[in-house]
Amino acid sequence: MVPFALAGMAAWAVAGLVLLLFRDRLVDSGHENWLWICLAGFLWGFPGLAVMMRHDTHRRRRRAAG
């Protein structure tokens, strides 16, 4: 599950970096909040990553015990 969390974080980061290239157009069209949405998506990935790491740890323990 960890690779999925990392891929999601990477996707938000790439989207944010691409949108930075078009920042002036975003501001002109009133969509500057899209950059903040990308930042929030990237930052929310950290708690998601922690949850996925915990999930993977518990799954490994269950498989080892059974």
C-alpha positions in Angstrom: 0.0 0.0 0.0 2.9 2.4 0.6 3.7 2.7 -3.1 0.1 3.9 -3.7 0.5 6.6 -1.1 3.8 7.7 -2.5 2.4 7.7 -6.0 -0.5 9.9 -4.9 1.9 12.3 -3.2 4.1 12.4 -6.3 1.1 13.1 -8.5 0.0 16.0 -6.4 3.5 17.4 -6.3 3.9 17.1 -10.1 0.5 18.7 -10.7 1.5 21.6 -8.4 4.8 22.1 -10.1 3.1 22.1 -13.5 0.5 24.6 -12.3 3.3 26.9 -11.0 4.4 27.3 -14.6 0.9 28.7 -15.4 0.5 30.7 -12.2 -0.1 34.0 -14.0 -2.9 32.5 -16.1 -4.4 30.9 -13.0 -4.5 34.2 -11.1 -6.0 35.9 -14.1 -8.8 33.4 -14.4 -9.4 33.2 -10.7 -8.2 29.7 -10.2 -5.1 30.4 -8.0 -6.6 28.2 -5.3 -5.7 25.2 -7.5 -2.1 25.6 -6.3 -3.3 25.4 -2.7 -5.3 22.3 -3.5 -2.2 20.6 -4.9 -0.3 21.6 -1.8 -3.0 20.3 0.5 -3.2 17.0 -1.5 0.6 16.6 -1.1 0.6 17.4 2.6 -2.4 15.1 3.3 -0.4 12.4 1.7 1.9 12.2 4.8 -0.9 11.1 7.2 -2.0 8.7 4.4 1.5 7.3 4.1 1.7 6.8 7.8 -1.6 4.9 7.8 -0.5 2.7 4.8 2.8 1.9 6.6 0.9 0.9 9.7 -1.5 -1.2 7.6 1.4 -3.0 5.9 3.1 -3.7 9.2 -0.1 -5.2 10.7 -0.6 -7.3 7.5 2.9 -8.7 7.7 2.4 -9.6 11.4 -0.9 -11.3 10.7 0.7 -13.3 7.8 3.7 -14.3 10.0 1.5 -15.4 12.8 -0.9 -17.5 10.7 
